[in-house]
Amino acid sequence: MVRKGETKTVLVIEDEADVRNFASRVLELEGYRILQAEGGDGGLRLMRENRVALVLLDLRLPGDDGWSVLAQMQSEPGLSAIPVIVFTGSAAESQRDQALAVGATDYLVKPMSAASLRETVARILN
C-alpha cells in the first residue's frame, strides 16, 4: 500500500476496457493515481505530459502497439527510466524474453490475479 504523501502515478495502456478497468481499480485501492490509455499513441502522450512512475503495457494495441511503445520509450531520455510491466495474453517464453530484452521490467500473463498485480507493482515501485 502506498503511504500518504507519496502517491505514485501508474499508467495502464490496454485496449480492452474490462482488463484496463480491472487493473486500474486494483491499483487505485492500493493508493496509486491511475491514468488510462486505450492505445500506444495516447499512452506515450500521457507519459510525456505527466510524471508517471510505472507503465502497465499490453503488447497488442491499436495504432502503436506495445512493442512500438517500448522502442519509443527507450529512445526518449525522459521516458527510458520509467519501469514497464508488460501484461499480455501470451505465455510464450520467447515473447517474455524478447519483452525483457527490449526494456520491460517485468512480464505478467493475462488473466492475472489482483494479488499478482499488486505484488508486482509494489515490488517495482518500493
N, CA, C and O atoms as CSV, one atom per row, in Angstrom:
chain,resi,resn,atom,element,x,y,z
A,1,MET,N,N,0.844,-1.183,0.000
A,1,MET,CA,C,0.000,0.000,0.000
A,1,MET,C,C,0.889,1.245,0.000
A,1,MET,O,O,1.928,1.282,0.658
A,2,VAL,N,N,0.468,2.241,-0.735
A,2,VAL,CA,C,1.222,3.488,-0.841
A,2,VAL,C,C,0.986,4.312,0.419
A,2,VAL,O,O,-0.147,4.455,0.878
A,3,ARG,N,N,2.073,4.852,0.972
A,3,ARG,CA,C,1.930,5.702,2.164
A,3,ARG,C,C,1.490,7.095,1.744
A,3,ARG,O,O,1.784,7.554,0.640
A,4,LYS,N,N,0.779,7.756,2.651
A,4,LYS,CA,C,0.287,9.109,2.414
A,4,LYS,C,C,1.438,10.057,2.077
A,4,LYS,O,O,2.502,10.001,2.693
A,5,GLY,N,N,1.213,10.921,1.098
A,5,GLY,CA,C,2.220,11.901,0.743
A,5,GLY,C,C,3.150,11.452,-0.364
A,5,GLY,O,O,3.971,12.238,-0.837
A,6,GLU,N,N,3.036,10.205,-0.787
A,6,GLU,CA,C,3.907,9.731,-1.849
A,6,GLU,C,C,3.119,8.992,-2.933
A,6,GLU,O,O,3.530,7.927,-3.394
A,7,THR,N,N,1.996,9.561,-3.329
A,7,THR,CA,C,1.163,8.947,-4.349
A,7,THR,C,C,1.924,8.861,-5.665
A,7,THR,O,O,2.410,9.862,-6.190
A,8,LYS,N,N,2.014,7.658,-6.177
A,8,LYS,CA,C,2.711,7.420,-7.438
A,8,LYS,C,C,1.683,7.185,-8.530
A,8,LYS,O,O,0.620,6.611,-8.293
A,9,THR,N,N,2.018,7.638,-9.731
A,9,THR,CA,C,1.116,7.513,-10.865
A,9,THR,C,C,1.477,6.293,-11.698
A,9,THR,O,O,2.631,6.101,-12.081
A,10,VAL,N,N,0.472,5.476,-11.970
A,10,VAL,CA,C,0.621,4.300,-12.818
A,10,VAL,C,C,-0.238,4.519,-14.067
A,10,VAL,O,O,-1.417,4.860,-13.974
A,11,LEU,N,N,0.368,4.321,-15.218
A,11,LEU,CA,C,-0.335,4.433,-16.495
A,11,LEU,C,C,-0.662,3.035,-16.999
A,11,LEU,O,O,0.229,2.199,-17.150
A,12,VAL,N,N,-1.944,2.781,-17.258
A,12,VAL,CA,C,-2.403,1.498,-17.783
A,12,VAL,C,C,-2.726,1.692,-19.267
A,12,VAL,O,O,-3.647,2.427,-19.622
A,13,ILE,N,N,-1.953,1.021,-20.126
A,13,ILE,CA,C,-2.187,1.095,-21.572
A,13,ILE,C,C,-2.716,-0.259,-22.018
A,13,ILE,O,O,-1.969,-1.234,-22.106
A,14,GLU,N,N,-4.009,-0.306,-22.295
A,14,GLU,CA,C,-4.707,-1.567,-22.597
A,14,GLU,C,C,-5.948,-1.229,-23.404
A,14,GLU,O,O,-6.709,-0.340,-23.021
A,15,ASP,N,N,-6.169,-1.929,-24.524
A,15,ASP,CA,C,-7.317,-1.624,-25.368
A,15,ASP,C,C,-8.608,-2.289,-24.897
A,15,ASP,O,O,-9.691,-1.835,-25.266
A,16,GLU,N,N,-8.528,-3.338,-24.103
A,16,GLU,CA,C,-9.734,-3.992,-23.599
A,16,GLU,C,C,-10.192,-3.300,-22.313
A,16,GLU,O,O,-9.500,-3.326,-21.296
A,17,ALA,N,N,-11.376,-2.682,-22.385
A,17,ALA,CA,C,-11.876,-1.877,-21.270
A,17,ALA,C,C,-11.975,-2.677,-19.972
A,17,ALA,O,O,-11.632,-2.161,-18.909
A,18,ASP,N,N,-12.444,-3.942,-20.039
A,18,ASP,CA,C,-12.596,-4.740,-18.817
A,18,ASP,C,C,-11.253,-4.956,-18.125
A,18,ASP,O,O,-11.154,-4.840,-16.904
A,19,VAL,N,N,-10.233,-5.266,-18.896
A,19,VAL,CA,C,-8.905,-5.512,-18.331
A,19,VAL,C,C,-8.317,-4.206,-17.797
A,19,VAL,O,O,-7.740,-4.172,-16.710
A,20,ARG,N,N,-8.470,-3.133,-18.575
A,20,ARG,CA,C,-7.964,-1.812,-18.161
A,20,ARG,C,C,-8.622,-1.379,-16.856
A,20,ARG,O,O,-7.942,-0.907,-15.945
A,21,ASN,N,N,-9.927,-1.535,-16.761
A,21,ASN,CA,C,-10.652,-1.118,-15.565
A,21,ASN,C,C,-10.324,-2.003,-14.366
A,21,ASN,O,O,-10.245,-1.508,-13.241
A,22,PHE,N,N,-10.132,-3.306,-14.587
A,22,PHE,CA,C,-9.744,-4.220,-13.507
A,22,PHE,C,C,-8.396,-3.790,-12.918
A,22,PHE,O,O,-8.270,-3.617,-11.706
A,23,ALA,N,N,-7.403,-3.622,-13.776
A,23,ALA,CA,C,-6.062,-3.239,-13.303
A,23,ALA,C,C,-6.110,-1.885,-12.608
A,23,ALA,O,O,-5.487,-1.695,-11.564
A,24,SER,N,N,-6.845,-0.954,-13.183
A,24,SER,CA,C,-6.938,0.386,-12.597
A,24,SER,C,C,-7.566,0.336,-11.216
A,24,SER,O,O,-7.077,0.974,-10.284
A,25,ARG,N,N,-8.640,-0.415,-11.081
A,25,ARG,CA,C,-9.345,-0.482,-9.791
A,25,ARG,C,C,-8.477,-1.148,-8.719
A,25,ARG,O,O,-8.414,-0.673,-7.585
A,26,VAL,N,N,-7.815,-2.240,-9.080
A,26,VAL,CA,C,-6.942,-2.928,-8.124
A,26,VAL,C,C,-5.877,-1.960,-7.609
A,26,VAL,O,O,-5.609,-1.915,-6.408
A,27,LEU,N,N,-5.276,-1.196,-8.502
A,27,LEU,CA,C,-4.188,-0.304,-8.106
A,27,LEU,C,C,-4.690,0.962,-7.417
A,27,LEU,O,O,-4.001,1.509,-6.556
A,28,GLU,N,N,-5.876,1.430,-7.784
A,28,GLU,CA,C,-6.471,2.574,-7.070
A,28,GLU,C,C,-6.709,2.209,-5.607
A,28,GLU,O,O,-6.476,3.023,-4.713
A,29,LEU,N,N,-7.169,0.997,-5.371
A,29,LEU,CA,C,-7.415,0.552,-3.999
A,29,LEU,C,C,-6.123,0.461,-3.188
A,29,LEU,O,O,-6.163,0.478,-1.958
A,30,GLU,N,N,-4.989,0.367,-3.861
A,30,GLU,CA,C,-3.689,0.356,-3.193
A,30,GLU,C,C,-3.152,1.769,-2.986
A,30,GLU,O,O,-2.093,1.944,-2.383
A,31,GLY,N,N,-3.873,2.780,-3.482
A,31,GLY,CA,C,-3.478,4.163,-3.256
A,31,GLY,C,C,-2.725,4.824,-4.388
A,31,GLY,O,O,-2.235,5.942,-4.230
A,32,TYR,N,N,-2.618,4.152,-5.540
A,32,TYR,CA,C,-1.940,4.757,-6.685
A,32,TYR,C,C,-2.887,5.665,-7.460
A,32,TYR,O,O,-4.098,5.443,-7.486
A,33,ARG,N,N,-2.324,6.682,-8.085
A,33,ARG,CA,C,-3.065,7.522,-9.027
A,33,ARG,C,C,-2.983,6.813,-10.375
A,33,ARG,O,O,-1.899,6.408,-10.796
A,34,ILE,N,N,-4.107,6.662,-11.050
A,34,ILE,CA,C,-4.160,5.889,-12.283
A,34,ILE,C,C,-4.494,6.781,-13.475
A,34,ILE,O,O,-5.408,7.604,-13.423
A,35,LEU,N,N,-3.734,6.594,-14.542
A,35,LEU,CA,C,-4.050,7.164,-15.845
A,35,LEU,C,C,-4.319,5.991,-16.773
A,35,LEU,O,O,-3.746,4.914,-16.610
A,36,GLN,N,N,-5.202,6.210,-17.758
A,36,GLN,CA,C,-5.548,5.127,-18.676
A,36,GLN,C,C,-5.418,5.586,-20.124
A,36,GLN,O,O,-5.704,6.735,-20.460
A,37,ALA,N,N,-4.980,4.659,-20.970
A,37,ALA,CA,C,-4.948,4.891,-22.414
A,37,ALA,C,C,-5.373,3.601,-23.104
A,37,ALA,O,O,-5.034,2.502,-22.664
A,38,GLU,N,N,-6.123,3.754,-24.199
A,38,GLU,CA,C,-6.572,2.588,-24.960
A,38,GLU,C,C,-5.542,2.143,-25.981
A,38,GLU,O,O,-5.569,0.996,-26.428
A,39,GLY,N,N,-4.630,3.040,-26.360
A,39,GLY,CA,C,-3.649,2.709,-27.377
A,39,GLY,C,C,-2.286,3.283,-27.057
A,39,GLY,O,O,-2.130,4.088,-26.138
A,40,GLY,N,N,-1.302,2.855,-27.832
A,40,GLY,CA,C,0.069,3.268,-27.599
A,40,GLY,C,C,0.319,4.742,-27.796
A,40,GLY,O,O,1.060,5.352,-27.025
A,41,ASP,N,N,-0.288,5.329,-28.818
A,41,ASP,CA,C,-0.064,6.761,-29.080
A,41,ASP,C,C,-0.595,7.614,-27.928
A,41,ASP,O,O,0.063,8.566,-27.507
A,42,GLY,N,N,-1.773,7.280,-27.423
A,42,GLY,CA,C,-2.324,8.002,-26.273
A,42,GLY,C,C,-1.504,7.781,-25.014
A,42,GLY,O,O,-1.344,8.694,-24.203
A,43,GLY,N,N,-0.982,6.566,-24.849
A,43,GLY,CA,C,-0.142,6.268,-23.702
A,43,GLY,C,C,1.148,7.066,-23.717
A,43,GLY,O,O,1.570,7.591,-22.687
A,44,LEU,N,N,1.776,7.160,-24.879
A,44,LEU,CA,C,3.007,7.949,-24.999
A,44,LEU,C,C,2.741,9.418,-24.693
A,44,LEU,O,O,3.547,10.078,-24.037
A,45,ARG,N,N,1.614,9.924,-25.168
A,45,ARG,CA,C,1.254,11.324,-24.896
A,45,ARG,C,C,1.098,11.543,-23.395
A,45,ARG,O,O,1.611,12.523,-22.855
A,46,LEU,N,N,0.392,10.634,-22.715
A,46,LEU,CA,C,0.203,10.772,-21.267
A,46,LEU,C,C,1.530,10.693,-20.521
A,46,LEU,O,O,1.725,11.408,-19.538
A,47,MET,N,N,2.439,9.841,-20.970
A,47,MET,CA,C,3.763,9.751,-20.330
A,47,MET,C,C,4.523,11.065,-20.460
A,47,MET,O,O,5.207,11.489,-19.529
A,48,ARG,N,N,4.400,11.702,-21.612
A,48,ARG,CA,C,5.120,12.954,-21.849
A,48,ARG,C,C,4.508,14.109,-21.065
A,48,ARG,O,O,5.206,15.071,-20.743
A,49,GLU,N,N,3.214,14.028,-20.752
A,49,GLU,CA,C,2.507,15.124,-20.090
A,49,GLU,C,C,2.431,14.972,-18.575
A,49,GLU,O,O,2.087,15.931,-17.885
A,50,ASN,N,N,2.741,13.795,-18.042
A,50,ASN,CA,C,2.579,13.512,-16.609
A,50,ASN,C,C,3.835,12.859,-16.063
A,50,ASN,O,O,4.641,12.298,-16.805
A,51,ARG,N,N,3.981,12.943,-14.758
A,51,ARG,CA,C,5.080,12.260,-14.091
A,51,ARG,C,C,4.595,10.851,-13.758
A,51,ARG,O,O,3.913,10.634,-12.757
A,52,VAL,N,N,4.956,9.906,-14.610
A,52,VAL,CA,C,4.496,8.523,-14.478
A,52,VAL,C,C,5.588,7.697,-13.806
A,52,VAL,O,O,6.747,7.727,-14.219
A,53,ALA,N,N,5.200,6.954,-12.757
A,53,ALA,CA,C,6.157,6.133,-12.017
A,53,ALA,C,C,6.287,4.732,-12.606
A,53,ALA,O,O,7.317,4.079,-12.441
A,54,LEU,N,N,5.231,4.266,-13.302
A,54,LEU,CA,C,5.203,2.898,-13.818
A,54,LEU,C,C,4.184,2.811,-14.942
A,54,LEU,O,O,3.156,3.487,-14.914
A,55,VAL,N,N,4.475,1.974,-15.933
A,55,VAL,CA,C,3.542,1.726,-17.028
A,55,VAL,C,C,3.189,0.249,-17.056
A,55,VAL,O,O,4.070,-0.610,-17.018
A,56,LEU,N,N,1.891,-0.041,-17.123
A,56,LEU,CA,C,1.396,-1.381,-17.422
A,56,LEU,C,C,1.041,-1.373,-18.893
A,56,LEU,O,O,0.198,-0.582,-19.317
A,57,LEU,N,N,1.659,-2.228,-19.679
A,57,LEU,CA,C,1.573,-2.135,-21.130
A,57,LEU,C,C,1.162,-3.445,-21.770
A,57,LEU,O,O,1.847,-4.458,-21.628
A,58,ASP,N,N,0.038,-3.421,-22.477
A,58,ASP,CA,C,-0.361,-4.558,-23.302
A,58,ASP,C,C,0.462,-4.503,-24.585
A,58,ASP,O,O,0.832,-3.418,-25.034
A,59,LEU,N,N,0.748,-5.645,-25.173
A,59,LEU,CA,C,1.529,-5.656,-26.413
A,59,LEU,C,C,0.663,-5.508,-27.652
A,59,LEU,O,O,1.101,-4.938,-28.651
A,60,ARG,N,N,-0.552,-6.013,-27.596
A,60,ARG,CA,C,-1.453,-5.933,-28.753
A,60,ARG,C,C,-2.395,-4.753,-28.576
A,60,ARG,O,O,-3.365,-4.814,-27.822
A,61,LEU,N,N,-2.082,-3.680,-29.292
A,61,LEU,CA,C,-2.847,-2.440,-29.187
A,61,LEU,C,C,-3.145,-1.905,-30.576
A,61,LEU,O,O,-2.410,-2.192,-31.521
A,62,PRO,N,N,-4.216,-1.129,-30.711
A,62,PRO,CA,C,-4.456,-0.458,-31.985
A,62,PRO,C,C,-3.441,0.678,-32.176
A,62,PRO,O,O,-2.971,1.257,-31.197
A,63,GLY,N,N,-3.113,0.990,-33.397
A,63,GLY,CA,C,-2.128,2.052,-33.651
A,63,GLY,C,C,-0.748,1.577,-33.255
A,63,GLY,O,O,-0.317,0.497,-33.659
A,64,ASP,N,N,-0.045,2.387,-32.458
A,64,ASP,CA,C,1.268,1.979,-31.957
A,64,ASP,C,C,1.080,0.830,-30.976
A,64,ASP,O,O,0.477,1.010,-29.918
A,65,ASP,N,N,1.598,-0.364,-31.324
A,65,ASP,CA,C,1.445,-1.490,-30.413
A,65,ASP,C,C,2.459,-1.399,-29.267
A,65,ASP,O,O,3.276,-0.479,-29.221
A,66,GLY,N,N,2.395,-2.350,-28.356
A,66,GLY,CA,C,3.263,-2.319,-27.186
A,66,GLY,C,C,4.743,-2.377,-27.535
A,66,GLY,O,O,5.562,-1.755,-26.858
A,67,TRP,N,N,5.092,-3.109,-28.573
A,67,TRP,CA,C,6.494,-3.185,-28.997
A,67,TRP,C,C,6.984,-1.807,-29.432
A,67,TRP,O,O,8.097,-1.397,-29.102
A,68,SER,N,N,6.144,-1.108,-30.170
A,68,SER,CA,C,6.488,0.239,-30.634
A,68,SER,C,C,6.614,1.201,-29.450
A,68,SER,O,O,7.519,2.035,-29.414
A,69,VAL,N,N,5.712,1.079,-28.495
A,69,VAL,CA,C,5.763,1.931,-27.300
A,69,VAL,C,C,7.074,1.687,-26.546
A,69,VAL,O,O,7.744,2.638,-26.144
A,70,LEU,N,N,7.437,0.425,-26.357
A,70,LEU,CA,C,8.695,0.109,-25.670
A,70,LEU,C,C,9.887,0.726,-26.405
A,70,LEU,O,O,10.772,1.310,-25.780
A,71,ALA,N,N,9.905,0.596,-27.727
A,71,ALA,CA,C,11.015,1.143,-28.517
A,71,ALA,C,C,11.072,2.660,-28.400
A,71,ALA,O,O,12.153,3.228,-28.241
A,72,GLN,N,N,9.923,3.320,-28.476
A,72,GLN,CA,C,9.903,4.773,-28.372
A,72,GLN,C,C,10.316,5.233,-26.977
A,72,GLN,O,O,11.016,6.236,-26.834
A,73,MET,N,N,9.886,4.503,-25.953
A,73,MET,CA,C,10.281,4.860,-24.586
A,73,MET,C,C,11.796,4.766,-24.426
A,73,MET,O,O,12.412,5.640,-23.817
A,74,GLN,N,N,12.395,3.716,-24.968
A,74,GLN,CA,C,13.845,3.528,-24.843
A,74,GLN,C,C,14.627,4.606,-25.583
A,74,GLN,O,O,15.765,4.905,-25.221
A,75,SER,N,N,14.025,5.193,-26.617
A,75,SER,CA,C,14.736,6.201,-27.412
A,75,SER,C,C,14.580,7.619,-26.859
A,75,SER,O,O,15.249,8.538,-27.331
A,76,GLU,N,N,13.708,7.808,-25.869
A,76,GLU,CA,C,13.491,9.135,-25.295
A,76,GLU,C,C,14.028,9.191,-23.872
A,76,GLU,O,O,13.557,8.458,-23.002
A,77,PRO,N,N,15.027,10.070,-23.624
A,77,PRO,CA,C,15.619,10.150,-22.284
A,77,PRO,C,C,14.597,10.370,-21.168
A,77,PRO,O,O,14.764,9.828,-20.075
A,78,GLY,N,N,13.554,11.145,-21.416
A,78,GLY,CA,C,12.564,11.415,-20.383
A,78,GLY,C,C,11.662,10.233,-20.070
A,78,GLY,O,O,10.990,10.223,-19.038
A,79,LEU,N,N,11.638,9.239,-20.946
A,79,LEU,CA,C,10.755,8.086,-20.757
A,79,LEU,C,C,11.510,6.796,-20.484
A,79,LEU,O,O,10.940,5.847,-19.945
A,80,SER,N,N,12.768,6.749,-20.844
A,80,SER,CA,C,13.512,5.480,-20.788
A,80,SER,C,C,13.698,4.936,-19.377
A,80,SER,O,O,13.916,3.737,-19.205
A,81,ALA,N,N,13.616,5.790,-18.372
A,81,ALA,CA,C,13.803,5.332,-16.989
A,81,ALA,C,C,12.515,4.832,-16.335
A,81,ALA,O,O,12.557,4.302,-15.225
A,82,ILE,N,N,11.374,4.992,-17.005
A,82,ILE,CA,C,10.099,4.550,-16.432
A,82,ILE,C,C,10.015,3.023,-16.532
A,82,ILE,O,O,10.126,2.472,-17.627
A,83,PRO,N,N,9.821,2.337,-15.405
A,83,PRO,CA,C,9.684,0.884,-15.471
A,83,PRO,C,C,8.382,0.490,-16.170
A,83,PRO,O,O,7.361,1.164,-16.039
A,84,VAL,N,N,8.442,-0.613,-16.913
A,84,VAL,CA,C,7.290,-1.102,-17.674
A,84,VAL,C,C,7.020,-2.553,-17.296
A,84,VAL,O,O,7.916,-3.397,-17.327
A,85,ILE,N,N,5.763,-2.825,-16.938
A,85,ILE,CA,C,5.311,-4.199,-16.765
A,85,ILE,C,C,4.472,-4.523,-17.989
A,85,ILE,O,O,3.398,-3.953,-18.180
A,86,VAL,N,N,4.957,-5.435,-18.816
A,86,VAL,CA,C,4.168,-5.899,-19.948
A,86,VAL,C,C,3.141,-6.867,-19.386
A,86,VAL,O,O,3.476,-7.768,-18.617
A,87,PHE,N,N,1.883,-6.673,-19.777
A,87,PHE,CA,C,0.881,-7.665,-19.409
A,87,PHE,C,C,0.102,-8.013,-20.658
A,87,PHE,O,O,-0.504,-7.156,-21.302
A,88,THR,N,N,0.136,-9.310,-20.986
A,88,THR,CA,C,-0.374,-9.762,-22.261
A,88,THR,C,C,-0.944,-11.168,-22.130
A,88,THR,O,O,-0.715,-11.851,-21.132
A,89,GLY,N,N,-1.671,-11.586,-23.125
A,89,GLY,CA,C,-2.274,-12.916,-23.118
A,89,GLY,C,C,-1.317,-14.021,-23.509
A,89,GLY,O,O,-1.661,-15.197,-23.388
A,90,SER,N,N,-0.137,-13.684,-23.971
A,90,SER,CA,C,0.810,-14.695,-24.436
A,90,SER,C,C,1.735,-15.161,-23.318
A,90,SER,O,O,2.448,-14.367,-22.704
A,91,ALA,N,N,1.705,-16.469,-23.070
A,91,ALA,CA,C,2.591,-17.042,-22.062
A,91,ALA,C,C,3.881,-17.576,-22.684
A,91,ALA,O,O,4.678,-18.221,-22.003
A,92,ALA,N,N,4.088,-17.309,-23.982
A,92,ALA,CA,C,5.275,-17.817,-24.675
A,92,ALA,C,C,6.546,-17.256,-24.048
A,92,ALA,O,O,6.706,-16.042,-23.917
A,93,GLU,N,N,7.441,-18.152,-23.666
A,93,GLU,CA,C,8.682,-17.726,-23.020
A,93,GLU,C,C,9.531,-16.867,-23.953
A,93,GLU,O,O,10.221,-15.955,-23.497
A,94,SER,N,N,9.487,-17.148,-25.251
A,94,SER,CA,C,10.276,-16.352,-26.205
A,94,SER,C,C,9.789,-14.904,-26.242
A,94,SER,O,O,10.593,-13.978,-26.352
A,95,GLN,N,N,8.475,-14.712,-26.152
A,95,GLN,CA,C,7.936,-13.349,-26.150
A,95,GLN,C,C,8.291,-12.634,-24.853
A,95,GLN,O,O,8.604,-11.444,-24.861
A,96,ARG,N,N,8.243,-13.358,-23.743
A,96,ARG,CA,C,8.641,-12.787,-22.451
A,96,ARG,C,C,10.101,-12.347,-22.511
A,96,ARG,O,O,10.434,-11.226,-22.128
A,97,ASP,N,N,10.961,-13.229,-22.992
A,97,ASP,CA,C,12.384,-12.915,-23.095
A,97,ASP,C,C,12.627,-11.704,-23.994
A,97,ASP,O,O,13.455,-10.847,-23.685
A,98,GLN,N,N,11.899,-11.643,-25.104
A,98,GLN,CA,C,12.053,-10.513,-26.027
A,98,GLN,C,C,11.616,-9.205,-25.371
A,98,GLN,O,O,12.288,-8.183,-25.511
A,99,ALA,N,N,10.488,-9.236,-24.654
A,99,ALA,CA,C,9.991,-8.023,-23.985
A,99,ALA,C,C,10.996,-7.530,-22.948
A,99,ALA,O,O,11.252,-6.330,-22.853
A,100,LEU,N,N,11.564,-8.448,-22.175
A,100,LEU,CA,C,12.556,-8.060,-21.172
A,100,LEU,C,C,13.829,-7.539,-21.834
A,100,LEU,O,O,14.477,-6.631,-21.314
A,101,ALA,N,N,14.183,-8.113,-22.977
A,101,ALA,CA,C,15.395,-7.690,-23.689
A,101,ALA,C,C,15.273,-6.279,-24.256
A,101,ALA,O,O,16.271,-5.567,-24.369
A,102,VAL,N,N,14.061,-5.872,-24.610
A,102,VAL,CA,C,13.890,-4.535,-25.206
A,102,VAL,C,C,13.440,-3.486,-24.196
A,102,VAL,O,O,13.030,-2.390,-24.580
A,103,GLY,N,N,13.514,-3.813,-22.902
A,103,GLY,CA,C,13.299,-2.765,-21.920
A,103,GLY,C,C,12.214,-2.966,-20.890
A,103,GLY,O,O,12.106,-2.168,-19.960
A,104,ALA,N,N,11.401,-4.009,-21.021
A,104,ALA,CA,C,10.383,-4.241,-19.993
A,104,ALA,C,C,11.061,-4.653,-18.690
A,104,ALA,O,O,12.094,-5.322,-18.698
A,105,THR,N,N,10.468,-4.244,-17.580
A,105,THR,CA,C,10.990,-4.579,-16.255
A,105,THR,C,C,10.461,-5.924,-15.778
A,105,THR,O,O,11.161,-6.676,-15.099
A,106,ASP,N,N,9.206,-6.218,-16.145
A,106,ASP,CA,C,8.582,-7.476,-15.738
A,106,ASP,C,C,7.530,-7.846,-16.766
A,106,ASP,O,O,7.241,-7.072,-17.679
A,107,TYR,N,N,6.950,-9.046,-16.613
A,107,TYR,CA,C,6.029,-9.598,-17.605
A,107,TYR,C,C,4.969,-10.403,-16.871
A,107,TYR,O,O,5.282,-11.364,-16.168
A,108,LEU,N,N,3.716,-10.006,-17.036
A,108,LEU,CA,C,2.598,-10.735,-16.434
A,108,LEU,C,C,1.705,-11.279,-17.547
A,108,LEU,O,O,1.502,-10.623,-18.569
A,109,VAL,N,N,1.179,-12.474,-17.339
A,109,VAL,CA,C,0.290,-13.090,-18.324
A,109,VAL,C,C,-1.155,-12.901,-17.876
A,109,VAL,O,O,-1.506,-13.186,-16.732
A,110,LYS,N,N,-1.994,-12.412,-18.807
A,110,LYS,CA,C,-3.426,-12.263,-18.530
A,110,LYS,C,C,-4.114,-13.608,-18.765
A,110,LYS,O,O,-3.665,-14.375,-19.618
A,111,PRO,N,N,-5.174,-13.915,-18.043
A,111,PRO,CA,C,-5.680,-13.102,-16.943
A,111,PRO,C,C,-4.795,-13.263,-15.715
A,111,PRO,O,O,-4.312,-14.354,-15.411
A,112,MET,N,N,-4.598,-12.167,-15.030
A,112,MET,CA,C,-3.758,-12.188,-13.833
A,112,MET,C,C,-4.644,-11.954,-12.615
A,112,MET,O,O,-5.729,-11.382,-12.718
A,113,SER,N,N,-4.175,-12.395,-11.493
A,113,SER,CA,C,-4.932,-12.181,-10.259
A,113,SER,C,C,-4.640,-10.777,-9.733
A,113,SER,O,O,-3.608,-10.179,-10.039
A,114,ALA,N,N,-5.564,-10.277,-8.944
A,114,ALA,CA,C,-5.352,-8.976,-8.301
A,114,ALA,C,C,-4.111,-9.038,-7.418
A,114,ALA,O,O,-3.348,-8.074,-7.355
A,115,ALA,N,N,-3.903,-10.162,-6.738
A,115,ALA,CA,C,-2.745,-10.298,-5.843
A,115,ALA,C,C,-1.435,-10.226,-6.619
A,115,ALA,O,O,-0.505,-9.544,-6.189
A,116,SER,N,N,-1.346,-10.919,-7.759
A,116,SER,CA,C,-0.087,-10.893,-8.508
A,116,SER,C,C,0.176,-9.509,-9.077
A,116,SER,O,O,1.327,-9.078,-9.138
A,117,LEU,N,N,-0.870,-8.806,-9.493
A,117,LEU,CA,C,-0.702,-7.441,-9.988
A,117,LEU,C,C,-0.219,-6.523,-8.874
A,117,LEU,O,O,0.745,-5.780,-9.053
A,118,ARG,N,N,-0.887,-6.573,-7.726
A,118,ARG,CA,C,-0.483,-5.752,-6.573
A,118,ARG,C,C,0.961,-6.012,-6.177
A,118,ARG,O,O,1.741,-5.080,-5.986
A,119,GLU,N,N,1.309,-7.285,-6.057
A,119,GLU,CA,C,2.653,-7.656,-5.612
A,119,GLU,C,C,3.728,-7.209,-6.597
A,119,GLU,O,O,4.774,-6.709,-6.183
A,120,THR,N,N,3.484,-7.381,-7.889
A,120,THR,CA,C,4.470,-6.994,-8.892
A,120,THR,C,C,4.678,-5.498,-8.911
A,120,THR,O,O,5.814,-5.024,-8.957
A,121,VAL,N,N,3.581,-4.745,-8.875
A,121,VAL,CA,C,3.687,-3.279,-8.877
A,121,VAL,C,C,4.400,-2.794,-7.620
A,121,VAL,O,O,5.283,-1.941,-7.701
A,122,ALA,N,N,4.026,-3.328,-6.464
A,122,ALA,CA,C,4.643,-2.910,-5.199
A,122,ALA,C,C,6.141,-3.219,-5.193
A,122,ALA,O,O,6.945,-2.406,-4.739
A,123,ARG,N,N,6.510,-4.394,-5.697
A,123,ARG,CA,C,7.929,-4.774,-5.718
A,123,ARG,C,C,8.733,-3.814,-6.582
A,123,ARG,O,O,9.856,-3.460,-6.223
A,124,ILE,N,N,8.189,-3.390,-7.701
A,124,ILE,CA,C,8.925,-2.495,-8.598
A,124,ILE,C,C,8.966,-1.065,-8.072
A,124,ILE,O,O,9.981,-0.384,-8.217
A,125,LEU,N,N,7.889,-0.608,-7.470
A,125,LEU,CA,C,7.830,0.788,-7.037
A,125,LEU,C,C,8.360,1.041,-5.631
A,125,LEU,O,O,8.585,2.193,-5.262
A,126,ASN,N,N,8.563,0.005,-4.847
A,126,ASN,CA,C,9.005,0.216,-3.464
A,126,ASN,C,C,10.408,-0.246,-3.214
A,126,ASN,O,O,10.906,-0.128,-2.094
